[in-house]
Amino acid sequence: MIDKISFLLIEGFRNLWRHKLTASTSIFSVFLTLFLIGILIIVGQNSHYPIEYFRSKYKIEVFFKKDTSDAQEKIIIEKIREFPEVRSVTPITKKDAVRIFKDQFGEDVVKMLGYNPLPGSAVVNINKDGFEQVNLEPLIEEIQSLNGVDIVRYQGRLISRLERFYQMMINLLKISTGVILLVSIVVISNTIKLTIYTCRELIKTLQLLGATKMFIKVPFILEGIFQSIIGASLAFFTIFGLMKAGNHYLPQLVTLRIQLDLYFGIGLLIISVVIGFIGSYRAVSKFL
Amino acid sequence: MLFFYSISIGNLEKSQVGFFTVIAFNGVSYFFSKEIGVKDVNFEISQDEFAFLIGPTGSGKTTIMRLIYMDLMPDEGFVTVGGISSNKIKKRKIPMVRRKIGMVFQDYHLLSDRNIFENVALPLHMVGIRRDEVRERVMNMLNELNIEEKEKKKPFELSGGEQQRVCIARALVKEPEVILADEPTGNLDPVAAHDLIKLLENVNNEGTAVFMVSHNYNLIKNRGHRILEIQMGEIQNQ
């Protein structure tokens, strides 16, 4: 049994050389599709950087009622901090508001009016991590319902537009990856079908000599998997090289850095084995 | 060895009672869609027997061969090869029947991208024989057929006669119960054809049944072997 397995394994490897023309076509198509998939994965993996940047700028301003004391404001702020969506809360007391007014308009409002008309407030920043869409409406409603809160202001329309756009991009990436994956399976399967078509005499001879379907199929399936692994390795090293070059030159243009982790390489390898197996199995099953 | 004992039935007078039967046709008919393939064929080939099947082009010789290696299944009757009957076998078990048969083809069917050693070794790898044993058995076979120095050559580097020897080596290396030779002399010159028949006779003398298809009567006459004649899909003379 071990001798049979090792023979089939070696046959799969040798077939790469025997069918070098069709094998190189297949490897190139795997390389191309996995390169595209790899780029999409990297874009997906790094897409949180811009959205995190925007989310860090999301600002909810909570204005307290005029008759709310500083102590009551502190209690309300603590309550706001307890919401899971909230990252930080910066309190702006009535005194701070006067100072800010003076900084911005150059006038002391207390001296002008003889009293402080400005209410105490707080600036709420939300959590920026995660690929899920951020919906601030429920949080706004909850803050609004707190006793002592007068008005809640935020960039509602802008935030929902940004979040919608980000979600659209993520979904587009997922769909594109799926489509490319399917196309690559069909391409590889057709390329291997072509290889097998050129080997139909060989298959007929093997059948007449008493080879089982499995004995005929396995080298072709292994050949397909080897082709995919080679294509995937080429795609990985190309992406790795481009990423290195990108990180070398990009920092001069933007502050983002492209990242690539070990799981990316393993993922690409698994995808390639799956594509190779399904593609070659489909192809060889049509002939046997 | 899974031979079954030959029972002489009907017109099978020439079946060698006392020997084991390796191929038996029992009332076999096979019809192609528009023409008759073969009709009510009955014959047996015994162990150690050398038999020829002769007939003109289109008479049904190839259909008989295909029925033997179960590439076709009879519409009526049944074929038995090495104890395995066509009416009982499951499709996935057909390779087991073919492993009992050594096939020799007119156009050799050698794999051009493999060398001679690899071609001859193929049937042994199919049954999972150990690598060192494969080497020993293949080299012995190549020695017996005087083509051991061609071991590393590709089939297209050999003459027709040598390629046919390789084909015979590949058929014999798995120690089959019967050699099926489908017009093996078709592509050979008269001298090489005569040598090939002598070689198959030697194989037969060693104890392997040989069933050979030919349309060259002059080549096979006066050799003392049974000749089955087929005309229009029916066996005329045994």
Contacts between the chains, C-beta under 8 A, distances in Angstrom:
chain1	res1	chain2	res2	distance
A	1	B	128	5.7
A	3	B	125	7.6
A	3	B	128	5.6
A	3	B	129	6.8
A	3	B	130	5.3
A	3	B	131	5.6
A	3	B	134	8.0
A	4	B	125	6.8
A	4	B	126	7.9
A	4	B	128	3.8
A	6	B	131	7.8
A	7	B	125	4.6
A	7	B	131	7.9
A	18	B	113	4.7
A	201	B	109	7.6
A	202	B	111	5.8
A	204	B	109	7.7
A	205	B	109	4.5
A	205	B	111	6.5
A	206	B	122	7.6
A	207	B	95	7.6
A	207	B	98	7.6
A	208	B	69	6.5
A	208	B	71	7.8
A	208	B	98	6.4
A	208	B	103	5.3
A	208	B	109	7.0
A	209	B	98	6.7
A	209	B	103	6.8
A	209	B	122	6.2
A	209	B	123	5.2
A	209	B	126	6.8
A	209	B	170	7.5
A	210	B	95	4.7
A	210	B	96	7.3
A	210	B	97	7.8
A	210	B	98	3.7
A	210	B	99	3.8
A	210	B	101	7.7
A	210	B	123	6.6
A	210	B	126	6.0
A	210	B	174	7.8
A	211	B	95	6.2
A	211	B	126	5.2
A	212	B	92	7.5
A	212	B	95	4.8
A	212	B	126	7.6
A	213	B	92	7.4
A	215	B	126	5.7
